[in-house]
């Protein structure tokens, strides 16, 4: 099987910006509040990715929260989840 057709979990990256935004648009297509969130992401995608990566670092987490790592599910170089 070609590696590009396998499902992969990847850390957020600008490499998948367009497919991630397409995924989010489809996911949030009927939710006005969430569409505002999507708009903010599209305005500064670099900051969004940096924030997601920082959340995995314990020193970046606010008091009462825990560190967390977000992964994107990718198939054929497209974010699908």
C-alpha positions as CSV (number, residue, x, y, z in Angstrom):
1,X,0.0,0.0,0.0
2,X,1.3,3.5,-0.9
3,X,2.1,5.5,2.3
4,X,0.1,8.4,1.1
5,X,-3.1,6.4,1.2
6,X,-2.7,5.3,4.8
7,X,-4.3,7.0,7.7
8,X,-1.9,9.1,9.7
9,X,-2.1,11.1,12.8
10,X,0.0,14.3,12.5
11,X,0.6,17.3,14.6
12,X,-0.9,20.6,13.4
13,X,1.2,22.2,10.7
14,X,0.9,24.8,8.0
15,X,1.4,22.0,5.4
16,X,-2.2,20.9,5.8
17,X,-3.7,24.4,6.2
18,X,-6.0,24.3,3.2
19,X,-7.4,20.8,3.9
20,X,-7.8,21.6,7.6
21,X,-9.8,24.8,6.8
22,X,-11.9,22.9,4.3
23,X,-12.5,20.2,6.9
24,X,-13.5,22.8,9.5
25,X,-15.8,24.6,7.1
26,X,-17.7,21.4,6.4
27,X,-17.8,20.5,10.1
28,X,-19.1,23.9,11.2
29,X,-21.3,24.7,8.1
30,X,-24.5,25.1,10.2
31,X,-23.2,26.7,13.3
32,X,-22.9,30.6,13.4
33,X,-21.0,30.8,16.6
34,X,-18.5,28.3,15.5
35,X,-18.2,30.0,12.1
36,X,-16.9,33.1,14.0
37,X,-14.2,30.8,15.4
38,X,-13.4,29.5,12.0
39,X,-13.1,33.1,10.7
40,X,-10.5,33.8,13.5
41,X,-8.5,30.7,12.5
42,X,-8.4,31.7,8.9
43,X,-7.2,35.2,9.8
44,X,-4.1,34.0,11.6
45,X,-3.6,30.3,11.0
46,X,0.1,30.4,12.1
47,X,-1.0,31.6,15.6
48,X,-3.7,28.9,15.7
49,X,-1.1,26.2,14.9
50,X,1.4,27.6,17.4
51,X,-1.3,27.6,20.1
52,X,-2.2,24.0,19.4
53,X,1.4,23.0,19.7
54,X,2.0,25.0,22.8
55,X,-0.9,23.2,24.6
56,X,1.3,20.1,24.7
57,X,3.9,21.9,26.8
58,X,3.2,21.8,30.5
59,X,4.5,25.3,31.1
60,X,2.0,26.7,28.6
61,X,-1.1,25.4,30.4
62,X,-3.2,27.6,32.6
63,X,-3.7,26.7,36.3
64,X,-6.4,24.0,36.7
65,X,-5.9,22.7,33.1
66,X,-3.8,19.8,31.8
67,X,-1.4,19.7,28.8
68,X,-2.9,18.2,25.7
69,X,-1.8,17.3,22.2
70,X,-4.0,17.7,19.2
71,X,-3.5,15.5,16.2
72,X,-5.1,15.7,12.8
73,X,-6.2,12.6,11.0
74,X,-4.8,12.7,7.5
75,X,-5.5,10.5,4.4
76,X,-4.0,11.2,1.0
77,X,-2.5,14.4,2.4
78,X,-6.0,15.7,3.3
79,X,-7.2,16.4,6.9
80,X,-10.3,14.1,7.4
81,X,-10.6,14.4,11.2
